[in-house]
């Protein structure tokens, strides 16, 4: 049903009018006309005007939405060739020998070209819609799995507390309560990620409000939140001497860094250290979170940032605390900031997640004295 609705929506757009597409059509036709006049002295007796207008129709069909502007440009092109470049000039004349056939061929060629181009664009839109639907289905499957396991654990722990009464020790009760709190906190973070996915996937696009932020300050804020959940984690922070001013939604980028740090702390098997590096990479600020653990399963690497992988891979602990949603959220947020994100295994050992954000080069600030103390303080175990 949804695919049918999507198809109807795409077909409805095929005949939608817009000021932008109207201006594109008029400009392309005027440009074709101007080129015809400029090339007339060089053409001799050759008739090249219809070909230029067919080319204009092709450009219009590619740059505008739907069929209307391409078909309209085809008809207008035929009329303009007749009016401006066919004797007697500046008058319509449909009685010239051979003219009806040549003009009908030009019109048919232009309309077919327009229809094929519009059809290709329609198929591209349908493929994008199908891909979005596939990713939505993958997300729902991941959510159903990741919600069910901790909820089952919470329910079991609550039942044990209720049914046991005074039969279990205080130490065991505290352990069950701690387990409930751990699972509840993880569910809260999962819901926060899902809310961000909803925000990123809104019909109007990603609701990103950017403002100049110091990359180091946002990293320090994320590290502070990370410490509350993983106080024993050993995190090493490296920042540049200059302050990197980056246009961003600070809350969302903080969530990206928090997700990556928590992912390293929870899933980096055998890791003893997590590194958070902020580097100037040309006109971009590069954020890198790495660890010295076992690394990422090569089977997961091609899909780990979009959540499109099977939960059957990995250990039972990975299944309980699957971070596919969190990493998918990170990738979506970075893309909405015109950045790029990638995941790979380091040259030595361990996993590496890094992303770039464009820098604001209009007002660079030298020196790290304002934020260095705060970052170093948060980096201490």
N, C-alpha and C positions, 0 to 999 in steps of 0.2 A: 504493500500500500504506500509506504513512504517513498519507494523508488518511482511509483507512478506520479505521486505528487511532485517529486523533484523534476521529473520529465515535463509535467505540465507547466511548472514554474519556469523552466528554461525556455519552453516554447512560447510562453507568454511574453518573455523578454525579447523574443525575436522581432516583435513589431512595436516595441516601446520607443517613444520619441524622447529626445533629450537635446538640450541646447549644445552640449559639448559635441555630440555626434553630428548635429546640424552644421556647426562651425567647421568641423573636420571635412565634411562633405563639400561645403562651399569652397573652402580653401584648396582642396585637392582639384576640384574642377577648374577653379581660377588659375591654379598653377599649370594645369595641363593646357589651358587656353594660352597662357603667356608663353609656354614652351613652343607651342605650335607657331605662334607669330614670330618668335625668335629664330626658329629653324626654317621658316619658309624660304628665305633667300638661299639656303644651302641645299634645299631638297630638290630643286629643279622641277621635273614633271612627276616626281614620285609622290604618292598619296600616303602620308604617314600619320595623318591626324587621327584616324580611327584607332590605330594601335596605341597612341598615347592616351586616348580616352579609356580604352580597355585597361591599360595599366593603372590609370587613375581609379577606375572601378575596383580593381584588385586591391589597391591600397586602402580605399574607403571600406571595402568589405572586411579587411583585416583589422582596421583600427576602430570600427564601429560595432555596436551590438546589434545582432539580429539581421533580418533580411531587408528591412524597409529601405535603409539608406543605400545599400548596394543596388537594389532594383531601381530606386528613384534615380540614382546616379547613372545607371545604364540608359534609362529613357532620356534623361537630360543630356547625356553625352551624345546620343544620336541626334537630338534636336540641335545641339550646339554645333556639331559638325556640319549639319545641313544649313544652318543659318549663317555661320561665320566662315566656313571654309569650302563651301560648294557654290559654284556660280549659278545664278546671280547672287552676289554676296549681300548679307544683311537682309535677305528675303528667303522665306521657305519655298522650296521647289521640290516637289515629290514626283515630277514627270520626266526627269532626266533618264536617259536610257541606261539600264543596268543599276540605277540607284536603288530601287526598292529591294532588290535581292541583296546588294552589298550592305545596305543599312539594316536589313533584317538579320543578316549573318552577324553583323557587328552587335546588334541588340541581343541576339541569342547567345553569342559568345560571352558578352558581358554578364548577362543574367545567369548563365550556367556557372561562370567563374564566381560570381557573387554567391550563388546558392551553395556551391561546393565549399567555399571559404567559410561561410556562415555555418554550414553543417559541421565542418571540422572544429570550429570554435564551440559549437553546441556539444559535440562529443567530448571535447576537453573538459567542459563544465560538468558534464554528466560523470566523467571519470573522477574529477575532483570530489563531486558529491558522494560518489560510491566509496572513495577512499576515506572520506570523513566518516561515513557510516560504518565502514569496516573498523576504523580506529575507535569509534564510539562503542561498537560491540566488544572489541578487545578490552576497552576500559571497564565496561560493565561486568565482563567476566572476571577481570582482575579484582574489581571492587567486591563482587559477591564472595570471592575466595578470601580476600584479605579482611573482610568484615566478619565472616563466619567463624574463623579460627579463634581470634581473641574473644569474641562474644561467647563462644562455647566455653572457653577457659574461665571467663568471668562468671558465667552461669554456674559452672561446676564448683568454683571456689565459694560462691555465695551459698549454694546448696549444702556444701560441706560445713560451712559456718552455722547455718540454720539448724541442720539436722543433728550435728554433733553436740551442740550445747556445751556443757562443761567437760565433755569426754576428751577433748584435745587440750594440749598445753597452751599456755600463753604464747610461747615461742612459735608454735605451729600456727596459731591464729594470726600472729603478726606476719608470718611468712605468706599466708593466704591473702591477707589484706594488702601486703606489698605487691603480690602478684596481680591483684585486682587493680591497684593503682597504676602499675606498669602498663597493663593492657589498656586501661582507660586512657592514659596519657598518649599511648600510641594511636588509639582510635581518634583522639582529638586532633593529632597531627595529620592523620589520614583525611579527616573531614576538612581540615584547612586546605589540604592539597586539592581535594575535590572541588571546594569552593573556588579556588584559583583556576582550575580547569574550566569550570562553568563561566567564570569571568573572561577567560581567554577565548572561549568558544562561543561567545555571545553573537547574535545575528549581525550586530553592527561592527564586529571585529573586536580585537583586543582593546580594552579600556585602559590605555597606558597614559598616565600623566607624568611626563618627565620633568625633572628639575635638576640643576647642577648639584652633584653630590661628590664628596671626597670618597674615592673607592676604599681607602684605608679605614675611614670612619664606619662605613657600612659593614666592612669585614669585622671590625671590632665589635659592633653590635651583634652580628650573627654569632661570633665567638662567645660572647657573654651569654647568649641564650643556650648555646651548645653546652657550656660548662654546667648549666643547671641540670641537664639530663645525663651528662657524662663527665662527672667531676674528676674521675681518675684518668681520663684520656690524656695522653702525652701529645700535645700539639706544638709544632714548631712553626713560627710565622716569619716570613720574609717579605719586607715591603721596600719599595724604592725610596731614595732620598727625597725625591720630589713628590708633591701631593698630586695625585691623578684625579682631575675633575672630570666627571663623566655624567652626561645627561641620563637619568634613569628614574624609575620608580623605586625609591630606596627600600620600601617594604618588600617588594617582590624580589629584588636582587638579594636582599637579606635572607629571604626564604630559600632562594636557590642555594646560597652558601650553606645555610643551615641543613638543608636536605643532603648536600654532598658530604658535609662533615659527619652527620649522623649515619649516612650510608657507609662511610669508611669505618666508623666506630663499631657499627653493628655487624658488618659483613666481611670486613677485611680479615680473612682467616690467617692467624699467625702474625698479625701486625703488632708492632710495638711502638710505632710512631706514626703520626699524621702530620703532613706538611701542608700549610696554606701559604701559597706564594702569590704575590701581586706584582706584575711586571709590566713595564711599558713596552708594547710591541708595535712600533711605528705610530700610527694614528689611533691605536686601540689600547685599551687596558686589558691585560690578560690575567684572569683569575684561575689558579690551578690548585686542586686538592688532590694529594697523592698519599699513598701509604706504602709500607714495606712488607705487605702481606703476600698472600699466595697469588693474587692477581685475579683477573676475570676469565671465566671459562670462554675459550675462543668461539664456542657455539653461540654464546649470548652476545658477543661484541657487536655484530651487525644490527641487533634489534634492541639493545639494552636501553637506548634513549627514547624509544617510542612505545615501550611496554608490550611490543608484539612478540612475545615469546611464551613458551609453555611453562606453567608452574611446576610441571613434573621434573624439570631440570633443577639440580641443586639439592641441598640437604633438606631435612625436615625443618631445620631452623630457618633456612632461607624461605621455605614455604610459609612459615609463620610470620616472618617479618619481611615479606617481599617488598622491595623498594622500586618495582617497576613503575608504579604510579608516580612516586616522588621524582624519579628521573625523567619521566615523560613531562611532568609539570615543569621541571627545570629547563628542559629543551624548549618547551613552548614559550616560557617567559623570555628566555634569551633571544629566541627568534623574533618575538614581538618587540624587542629592543634593537632590532637590526644587527644582532650579534650572531656568532656561531659557536656551537658547542660540540665537543667530541670526547670520546672515551677510548682509552687504549691501555695496554700493559706497558709498564716502564721498561727501559733497557735492562735494568738489573732485575728487580722483582717488584711486585705490587701493582695496584691499579692507579690510573691517572684519569681524572676528569678535569677538563679545562674549558673555559669559554671566554670569548672576547666581547667587549663593548666599545663602541666608538667614543673617543675622547672629545671633550669640549676644548678645542685649541684656541678659543677666543680670549680666554683669561687664565693662562697657566699660572700656577702658584708654585714657587720654589720653596723647598724646606719641608721637613716632616715634624718639627718640634711640637706642633699643636696636637698631633694625633699619635706620635710614636710612643709616648709614655702610656697612653691608654691601651694601645695594641699590645705592647710588651707586658703590661699588667695582666691583660686577659689571657696572654699566652702562657703565663706561669701555671704549672700544675697546681 
